[in-house]
């Protein structure tokens, strides 16, 4: 994730692909890869998003979906998915300092989400 923040997209994508392979396409790693692809402007991010959406209902994909949607500029859809993650009590929501949330931070709905989760409304990016 740090490589994306540093603009080293190819390194981030290579690391993301490796993580996806090692973790047998686990949703978190798909989300990291998809977010890196979307942030770098690569269309393959949509394929990752489709794969996440095709998962069974009990698969914890909402946070990963929100990262991709945010990076793709689909902010309203990202927040719809985050509401679902909140309703499902997905644990990754506690890590709102991860860079995958950066595209959503400036939106007032993000601060409201932090408040509902009992997290500080002012979080520095990168803080866990």
N, C-alpha and C positions, 0 to 999 in steps of 0.2 A: 504494500500500500504506500510505503514511503517513496518508492520509485515513481509512482504516479504523481505524487505531490512535488517531486523534484523534476518532473517533465521527462523522466526516463521511461517512456512508454513501452518500448520494445523489451527492455529488461523486466518491466512489470508484467507484461503479457507473457513472456517466457516463464517467469516464476509462477504466474497464475495458472498457466497450462500444466506445469509440473505439479502444482498443488492439487489441481483437479484430478490428474491421473493418479497420484499417490492416495488421495482421499476417496477414490472411486466415485467421483462426480458428486460429492457431498454438497448440499445447498450453499453452505457458507463459502466454500472455495469457488463454486460456480459464480456466486455473487461477486467475489473479489475479481475474478477474471472478467466477468461481464462489465463490471464497473470500470476496470482498466481499459477495456475495449471501447466502451461508450465515451469515457473521458478523452480518449485519444481520437475519437471520431470514426471509429471502425464499425462498419455495419454488422459485423458478426455478433455484436452485443445483442441484437434482436433475436438471434438464434438461441443465445443463452437464456434470454428472457422467456422465450417460448418453451424451452426445456424446463425452466423452473415452474412455469405455469401449468405444465403437463404433469407435474408430480402429484401423487396422491394427496388428498385433503389434509391428512395428518402429518405431512412432511413440512418441517419448519422453514418455509422459503420466503416469508413475507419481508423480512429485513433485507435479504438479498435482492428481492424484487424492487423494493423501495430505492435501494442504492442505484440500481440500473435505471429505473424510471427518472430519478432525480438527475442523473448524469445525462440522460437523453432529453432533459428539459420538460418532462411530463410531470410537473410538480404536483398538480392536483391529484393525479393518479397515484403518485408516490405517497401522498398523505392518506389517501383512501386505504392503501395497503398497510401503512403504519398503524392505522386505527385497528385493522384486522389483527396485526401483530400484538397490539396492546390487549385486545380482547382475548387472544389466545395465550397471553402471558409468555410470549417468546423472550427467552433470556437475553438474546443479543441486544434487546432494547436498552439494557443497562449499560451498554458500551457506546453511548451516543457521542463519545469523543472520537470514535474511529473516523478516518477521513471519508469513508463512504457516505457519511451524513453531511459532508461539507456543502453540497448543493442545496440542502434543505435548511441549513442553519439560520439564514436571514429571514425566513418566513415566520411570521408570528405563531403559526400553528406548531412550529418546532418548540418554541418556548412554552407553549401551552402543554405540549406532550411531556416535556421535561417536568413541568409542574405536577402533572397528573401522576408521573412516575416517582415523584418525590426527589427528583434530582435538581441540582442547582440550575437555574435558568441561564446563568452566564457560565458557559463552559468553553474553555479554550479548545480549539481544534487539536486533535491528537491526544487529548486527555482521556483516560479510560475512567 
